[in-house]
Amino acid sequence: MLIKVSGAAARGATVTVQGRYLGGPTTGQVRLGADEDGKGGYVFPASAVRSWTDSEIVLTIPADAPVGGSWLFVEVAGKQSTGLPYSVQQ
């Protein structure tokens, strides 16, 4: 379950996702640019993860991340979190 995501940032900056039951980097993935139902979008590569705990994920926004507003989801062991709107700036 996602609770909060840090403000919009540009590629190369960090984004912090806070929530509950976020699993870990070996069982989860972060999806950006998905539609409101969590379909499609861009999956952050493992190299983007700076830290990942059960309640907080810190990522670097990769250079190839899609720019603009979309939805952010965390998937853990095949289960999808609630989504939060997020925007990658130019």
N, CA, C and O atoms as a GROMACS GRO file, in nm:
protein
  360
    1MET      N    1   0.084  -0.118   0.000
    1MET     CA    2   0.000   0.000   0.000
    1MET      C    3   0.089   0.124   0.000
    1MET      O    4   0.175   0.139   0.087
    2LEU      N    5   0.070   0.212  -0.096
    2LEU     CA    6   0.147   0.336  -0.102
    2LEU      C    7   0.076   0.444  -0.022
    2LEU      O    8  -0.047   0.455  -0.025
    3ILE      N    9   0.155   0.524   0.048
    3ILE     CA   10   0.101   0.632   0.129
    3ILE      C   11   0.138   0.767   0.070
    3ILE      O   12   0.055   0.857   0.061
    4LYS      N   13   0.264   0.781   0.028
    4LYS     CA   14   0.313   0.912  -0.014
    4LYS      C   15   0.431   0.894  -0.110
    4LYS      O   16   0.509   0.800  -0.096
    5VAL      N   17   0.442   0.984  -0.205
    5VAL     CA   18   0.558   0.987  -0.294
    5VAL      C   19   0.610   1.130  -0.295
    5VAL      O   20   0.532   1.225  -0.290
    6SER      N   21   0.742   1.145  -0.302
    6SER     CA   22   0.800   1.279  -0.301
    6SER      C   23   0.757   1.356  -0.425
    6SER      O   24   0.700   1.299  -0.518
    7GLY      N   25   0.784   1.486  -0.426
    7GLY     CA   26   0.740   1.573  -0.534
    7GLY      C   27   0.804   1.540  -0.667
    7GLY      O   28   0.903   1.466  -0.674
    8ALA      N   29   0.747   1.596  -0.772
    8ALA     CA   30   0.797   1.576  -0.908
    8ALA      C   31   0.946   1.609  -0.915
    8ALA      O   32   0.992   1.703  -0.851
    9ALA      N   33   1.020   1.532  -0.993
    9ALA     CA   34   1.164   1.553  -1.006
    9ALA      C   35   1.206   1.520  -1.149
    9ALA      O   36   1.133   1.456  -1.224
   10ALA      N   37   1.325   1.564  -1.185
   10ALA     CA   38   1.379   1.541  -1.318
   10ALA      C   39   1.459   1.410  -1.320
   10ALA      O   40   1.493   1.354  -1.216
   11ARG      N   41   1.486   1.364  -1.440
   11ARG     CA   42   1.573   1.246  -1.456
   11ARG      C   43   1.705   1.271  -1.385
   11ARG      O   44   1.760   1.381  -1.392
   12GLY      N   45   1.756   1.170  -1.317
   12GLY     CA   46   1.881   1.182  -1.243
   12GLY      C   47   1.860   1.219  -1.097
   12GLY      O   48   1.950   1.201  -1.015
   13ALA      N   49   1.742   1.272  -1.063
   13ALA     CA   50   1.711   1.307  -0.924
   13ALA      C   51   1.657   1.183  -0.852
   13ALA      O   52   1.637   1.078  -0.913
   14THR      N   53   1.634   1.197  -0.722
   14THR     CA   54   1.581   1.084  -0.646
   14THR      C   55   1.433   1.104  -0.617
   14THR      O   56   1.383   1.216  -0.608
   15VAL      N   57   1.365   0.993  -0.605
   15VAL     CA   58   1.224   0.991  -0.566
   15VAL      C   59   1.212   0.896  -0.448
   15VAL      O   60   1.271   0.788  -0.447
   16THR      N   61   1.134   0.936  -0.349
   16THR     CA   62   1.111   0.854  -0.230
   16THR      C   63   0.965   0.812  -0.225
   16THR      O   64   0.875   0.896  -0.234
   17VAL      N   65   0.944   0.683  -0.212
   17VAL     CA   66   0.809   0.627  -0.203
   17VAL      C   67   0.791   0.572  -0.062
   17VAL      O   68   0.872   0.491  -0.016
   18GLN      N   69   0.686   0.615   0.007
   18GLN     CA   70   0.658   0.565   0.141
   18GLN      C   71   0.530   0.485   0.140
   18GLN      O   72   0.435   0.518   0.070
   19GLY      N   73   0.528   0.379   0.220
   19GLY     CA   74   0.410   0.295   0.225
   19GLY      C   75   0.424   0.185   0.329
   19GLY      O   76   0.505   0.194   0.421
   20ARG      N   77   0.343   0.082   0.310
   20ARG     CA   78   0.348  -0.034   0.398
   20ARG      C   79   0.353  -0.159   0.311
   20ARG      O   80   0.299  -0.161   0.201
   21TYR      N   81   0.418  -0.262   0.362
   21TYR     CA   82   0.426  -0.392   0.294
   21TYR      C   83   0.490  -0.379   0.156
   21TYR      O   84   0.442  -0.437   0.058
   22LEU      N   85   0.598  -0.304   0.148
   22LEU     CA   86   0.664  -0.280   0.020
   22LEU      C   87   0.764  -0.389  -0.017
   22LEU      O   88   0.826  -0.382  -0.123
   23GLY      N   89   0.779  -0.490   0.068
   23GLY     CA   90   0.868  -0.601   0.034
   23GLY      C   91   1.012  -0.556   0.028
   23GLY      O   92   1.059  -0.482   0.114
   24GLY      N   93   1.082  -0.603  -0.074
   24GLY     CA   94   1.223  -0.569  -0.090
   24GLY      C   95   1.261  -0.574  -0.236
   24GLY      O   96   1.179  -0.611  -0.321
   25PRO      N   97   1.384  -0.536  -0.267
   25PRO     CA   98   1.426  -0.527  -0.407
   25PRO      C   99   1.430  -0.661  -0.479
   25PRO      O  100   1.428  -0.664  -0.602
   26THR      N  101   1.436  -0.772  -0.405
   26THR     CA  102   1.440  -0.902  -0.472
   26THR      C  103   1.300  -0.953  -0.505
   26THR      O  104   1.286  -1.039  -0.591
   27THR      N  105   1.197  -0.901  -0.438
   27THR     CA  106   1.060  -0.949  -0.463
   27THR      C  107   0.972  -0.844  -0.527
   27THR      O  108   0.861  -0.875  -0.570
   28GLY      N  109   1.020  -0.719  -0.536
   28GLY     CA  110   0.934  -0.612  -0.584
   28GLY      C  111   0.991  -0.536  -0.702
   28GLY      O  112   1.108  -0.548  -0.736
   29GLN      N  113   0.903  -0.457  -0.762
   29GLN     CA  114   0.946  -0.365  -0.867
   29GLN      C  115   0.858  -0.241  -0.862
   29GLN      O  116   0.745  -0.244  -0.812
   30VAL      N  117   0.912  -0.130  -0.913
   30VAL     CA  118   0.839  -0.004  -0.916
   30VAL      C  119   0.806   0.025  -1.062
   30VAL      O  120   0.893   0.020  -1.149
   31ARG      N  121   0.679   0.055  -1.087
   31ARG     CA  122   0.630   0.084  -1.223
   31ARG      C  123   0.585   0.229  -1.230
   31ARG      O  124   0.511   0.276  -1.143
   32LEU      N  125   0.630   0.299  -1.332
   32LEU     CA  126   0.596   0.439  -1.354
   32LEU      C  127   0.538   0.453  -1.494
   32LEU      O  128   0.576   0.379  -1.585
   33GLY      N  129   0.449   0.546  -1.511
   33GLY     CA  130   0.394   0.570  -1.644
   33GLY      C  131   0.280   0.476  -1.675
   33GLY      O  132   0.232   0.470  -1.788
   34ALA      N  133   0.237   0.402  -1.573
   34ALA     CA  134   0.123   0.312  -1.592
   34ALA      C  135  -0.006   0.393  -1.594
   34ALA      O  136  -0.011   0.506  -1.548
   35ASP      N  137  -0.110   0.331  -1.650
   35ASP     CA  138  -0.239   0.396  -1.644
   35ASP      C  139  -0.296   0.381  -1.502
   35ASP      O  140  -0.231   0.321  -1.416
   36GLU      N  141  -0.414   0.433  -1.479
   36GLU     CA  142  -0.472   0.435  -1.345
   36GLU      C  143  -0.494   0.295  -1.288
   36GLU      O  144  -0.505   0.278  -1.166
   37ASP      N  145  -0.500   0.195  -1.375
   37ASP     CA  146  -0.519   0.056  -1.331
   37ASP      C  147  -0.387  -0.018  -1.316
   37ASP      O  148  -0.386  -0.136  -1.279
   38GLY      N  149  -0.275   0.050  -1.344
   38GLY     CA  150  -0.145  -0.013  -1.328
   38GLY      C  151  -0.097  -0.092  -1.447
   38GLY      O  152  -0.002  -0.169  -1.436
   39LYS      N  153  -0.160  -0.073  -1.560
   39LYS     CA  154  -0.121  -0.145  -1.681
   39LYS      C  155  -0.021  -0.063  -1.761
   39LYS      O  156  -0.030   0.060  -1.767
   40GLY      N  157   0.074  -0.132  -1.823
   40GLY     CA  158   0.172  -0.066  -1.909
   40GLY      C  159   0.276   0.009  -1.827
   40GLY      O  160   0.296  -0.020  -1.709
   41GLY      N  161   0.342   0.103  -1.891
   41GLY     CA  162   0.437   0.187  -1.820
   41GLY      C  163   0.580   0.137  -1.824
   41GLY      O  164   0.616   0.050  -1.902
   42TYR      N  165   0.658   0.194  -1.737
   42TYR     CA  166   0.803   0.178  -1.732
   42TYR      C  167   0.840   0.117  -1.597
   42TYR      O  168   0.799   0.167  -1.493
   43VAL      N  169   0.916   0.009  -1.599
   43VAL     CA  170   0.962  -0.055  -1.475
   43VAL      C  171   1.102  -0.004  -1.445
   43VAL      O  172   1.193  -0.015  -1.528
   44PHE      N  173   1.120   0.051  -1.325
   44PHE     CA  174   1.253   0.097  -1.284
   44PHE      C  175   1.349  -0.021  -1.282
   44PHE      O  176   1.315  -0.126  -1.228
   45PRO      N  177   1.469  -0.007  -1.340
   45PRO     CA  178   1.566  -0.116  -1.333
   45PRO      C  179   1.621  -0.130  -1.191
   45PRO      O  180   1.616  -0.036  -1.112
   46ALA      N  181   1.672  -0.247  -1.160
   46ALA     CA  182   1.729  -0.273  -1.026
   46ALA      C  183   1.840  -0.173  -0.994
   46ALA      O  184   1.860  -0.138  -0.877
   47SER      N  185   1.912  -0.127  -1.095
   47SER     CA  186   2.022  -0.033  -1.073
   47SER      C  187   1.975   0.103  -1.024
   47SER      O  188   2.055   0.181  -0.973
   48ALA      N  189   1.845   0.133  -1.038
   48ALA     CA  190   1.790   0.262  -0.994
   48ALA      C  191   1.762   0.264  -0.844
   48ALA      O  192   1.744   0.371  -0.786
   49VAL      N  193   1.758   0.147  -0.781
   49VAL     CA  194   1.723   0.138  -0.638
   49VAL      C  195   1.842   0.179  -0.552
   49VAL      O  196   1.949   0.119  -0.560
   50ARG      N  197   1.822   0.283  -0.471
   50ARG     CA  198   1.926   0.326  -0.376
   50ARG      C  199   1.908   0.257  -0.242
   50ARG      O  200   2.005   0.217  -0.178
   51SER      N  201   1.781   0.245  -0.200
   51SER     CA  202   1.751   0.170  -0.077
   51SER      C  203   1.607   0.124  -0.084
   51SER      O  204   1.524   0.187  -0.150
   52TRP      N  205   1.577   0.014  -0.016
   52TRP     CA  206   1.441  -0.042  -0.020
   52TRP      C  207   1.416  -0.114   0.111
   52TRP      O  208   1.483  -0.212   0.143
   53THR      N  209   1.319  -0.065   0.186
   53THR     CA  210   1.276  -0.131   0.309
   53THR      C  211   1.126  -0.160   0.296
   53THR      O  212   1.065  -0.125   0.195
   54ASP      N  213   1.069  -0.221   0.396
   54ASP     CA  214   0.927  -0.255   0.392
   54ASP      C  215   0.838  -0.130   0.395
   54ASP      O  216   0.719  -0.139   0.364
   55SER      N  217   0.895  -0.014   0.432
   55SER     CA  218   0.814   0.108   0.442
   55SER      C  219   0.864   0.224   0.356
   55SER      O  220   0.797   0.326   0.348
   56GLU      N  221   0.981   0.210   0.292
   56GLU     CA  222   1.033   0.321   0.211
   56GLU      C  223   1.124   0.270   0.100
   56GLU      O  224   1.210   0.184   0.121
   57ILE      N  225   1.104   0.327  -0.019
   57ILE     CA  226   1.190   0.297  -0.134
   57ILE      C  227   1.248   0.429  -0.182
   57ILE      O  228   1.175   0.526  -0.200
   58VAL      N  229   1.379   0.432  -0.204
   58VAL     CA  230   1.445   0.550  -0.260
   58VAL      C  231   1.507   0.507  -0.393
   58VAL      O  232   1.585   0.412  -0.399
   59LEU      N  233   1.470   0.579  -0.499
   59LEU     CA  234   1.514   0.547  -0.635
   59LEU      C  235   1.576   0.668  -0.701
   59LEU      O  236   1.543   0.782  -0.668
   60THR      N  237   1.667   0.642  -0.794
   60THR     CA  238   1.716   0.746  -0.885
   60THR      C  239   1.635   0.734  -1.013
   60THR      O  240   1.618   0.624  -1.066
   61ILE      N  241   1.584   0.845  -1.062
   61ILE     CA  242   1.506   0.841  -1.186
   61ILE      C  243   1.602   0.825  -1.303
   61ILE      O  244   1.685   0.913  -1.328
   62PRO      N  245   1.594   0.714  -1.376
   62PRO     CA  246   1.686   0.688  -1.486
   62PRO      C  247   1.670   0.786  -1.602
   62PRO      O  248   1.566   0.851  -1.616
   63ALA      N  249   1.774   0.796  -1.684
   63ALA     CA  250   1.774   0.888  -1.797
   63ALA      C  251   1.670   0.852  -1.902
   63ALA      O  252   1.629   0.938  -1.980
   64ASP      N  253   1.626   0.726  -1.905
   64ASP     CA  254   1.528   0.686  -2.005
   64ASP      C  255   1.385   0.677  -1.950
   64ASP      O  256   1.296   0.626  -2.017
   65ALA      N  257   1.363   0.727  -1.827
   65ALA     CA  258   1.229   0.726  -1.769
   65ALA      C  259   1.139   0.821  -1.847
   65ALA      O  260   1.185   0.926  -1.893
   66PRO      N  261   1.010   0.787  -1.864
   66PRO     CA  262   0.920   0.873  -1.940
   66PRO      C  263   0.893   1.005  -1.867
   66PRO      O  264   0.873   1.006  -1.746
   67VAL      N  265   0.893   1.113  -1.942
   67VAL     CA  266   0.868   1.246  -1.886
   67VAL      C  267   0.718   1.274  -1.889
   67VAL      O  268   0.649   1.237  -1.984
   68GLY      N  269   0.670   1.340  -1.786
   68GLY     CA  270   0.529   1.379  -1.781
   68GLY      C  271   0.458   1.312  -1.665
   68GLY      O  272   0.517   1.236  -1.588
   69GLY      N  273   0.331   1.341  -1.654
   69GLY     CA  274   0.250   1.289  -1.545
   69GLY      C  275   0.198   1.150  -1.575
   69GLY      O  276   0.166   1.118  -1.689
   70SER      N  277   0.190   1.068  -1.472
   70SER     CA  278   0.141   0.932  -1.486
   70SER      C  279   0.113   0.876  -1.346
   70SER      O  280   0.100   0.952  -1.250
   71TRP      N  281   0.103   0.748  -1.336
   71TRP     CA  282   0.078   0.681  -1.209
   71TRP      C  283   0.199   0.599  -1.170
   71TRP      O  284   0.271   0.548  -1.256
   72LEU      N  285   0.221   0.586  -1.040
   72LEU     CA  286   0.332   0.508  -0.987
   72LEU      C  287   0.273   0.396  -0.901
   72LEU      O  288   0.185   0.419  -0.818
   73PHE      N  289   0.323   0.274  -0.921
   73PHE     CA  290   0.279   0.158  -0.846
   73PHE      C  291   0.401   0.080  -0.799
   73PHE      O  292   0.507   0.087  -0.861
   74VAL      N  293   0.386   0.005  -0.691
   74VAL     CA  294   0.486  -0.092  -0.647
   74VAL      C  295   0.421  -0.229  -0.658
   74VAL      O  296   0.308  -0.248  -0.613
   75GLU      N  297   0.492  -0.322  -0.717
   75GLU     CA  298   0.444  -0.459  -0.727
   75GLU      C  299   0.534  -0.547  -0.642
   75GLU      O  300   0.656  -0.546  -0.658
   76VAL      N  301   0.474  -0.624  -0.552
   76VAL     CA  302   0.550  -0.712  -0.463
   76VAL      C  303   0.497  -0.853  -0.479
   76VAL      O  304   0.378  -0.879  -0.456
   77ALA      N  305   0.585  -0.945  -0.518
   77ALA     CA  306   0.549  -1.086  -0.535
   77ALA      C  307   0.422  -1.100  -0.619
   77ALA      O  308   0.334  -1.180  -0.587
   78GLY      N  309   0.413  -1.020  -0.726
   78GLY     CA  310   0.300  -1.029  -0.818
   78GLY      C  311   0.176  -0.954  -0.776
   78GLY      O  312   0.078  -0.951  -0.850
   79LYS      N  313   0.177  -0.892  -0.658
   79LYS     CA  314   0.061  -0.815  -0.612
   79LYS      C  315   0.090  -0.666  -0.629
   79LYS      O  316   0.198  -0.618  -0.595
   80GLN      N  317  -0.008  -0.594  -0.681
   80GLN     CA  318   0.009  -0.452  -0.710
   80GLN      C  319  -0.045  -0.364  -0.598
   80GLN      O  320  -0.151  -0.391  -0.542
   81SER      N  321   0.031  -0.260  -0.567
   81SER     CA  322  -0.010  -0.164  -0.465
   81SER      C  323  -0.121  -0.073  -0.517
   81SER      O  324  -0.160  -0.080  -0.633
   82THR      N  325  -0.168   0.012  -0.428
   82THR     CA  326  -0.250   0.123  -0.472
   82THR      C  327  -0.160   0.216  -0.552
   82THR      O  328  -0.038   0.212  -0.535
   83GLY      N  329  -0.215   0.297  -0.639
   83GLY     CA  330  -0.135   0.386  -0.722
   83GLY      C  331  -0.137   0.530  -0.670
   83GLY      O  332  -0.233   0.573  -0.606
   84LEU      N  333  -0.030   0.601  -0.701
   84LEU     CA  334  -0.024   0.744  -0.669
   84LEU      C  335   0.017   0.819  -0.794
   84LEU      O  336   0.102   0.770  -0.870
   85PRO      N  337  -0.040   0.938  -0.818
   85PRO     CA  338   0.004   1.016  -0.934
   85PRO      C  339   0.147   1.065  -0.913
   85PRO      O  340   0.185   1.104  -0.803
   86TYR      N  341   0.226   1.061  -1.021
   86TYR     CA  342   0.364   1.109  -1.014
   86TYR      C  343   0.404   1.167  -1.148
   86TYR      O  344   0.357   1.123  -1.253
   87SER      N  345   0.491   1.267  -1.145
   87SER     CA  346   0.535   1.332  -1.268
   87SER      C  347   0.686   1.341  -1.273
   87SER      O  348   0.750   1.385  -1.176
   88VAL      N  349   0.744   1.300  -1.385
   88VAL     CA  350   0.888   1.320  -1.410
   88VAL      C  351   0.900   1.448  -1.491
   88VAL      O  352   0.837   1.463  -1.595
   89GLN      N  353   0.982   1.540  -1.441
   89GLN     CA  354   1.000   1.669  -1.509
   89GLN      C  355   1.103   1.659  -1.619
   89GLN      O  356   1.188   1.569  -1.619
   90GLN      N  357   1.095   1.752  -1.712
   90GLN     CA  358   1.188   1.759  -1.826
   90GLN      C  359   1.328   1.788  -1.779
   90GLN      O  360   1.420   1.798  -1.860
   0.00000   0.00000   0.00000
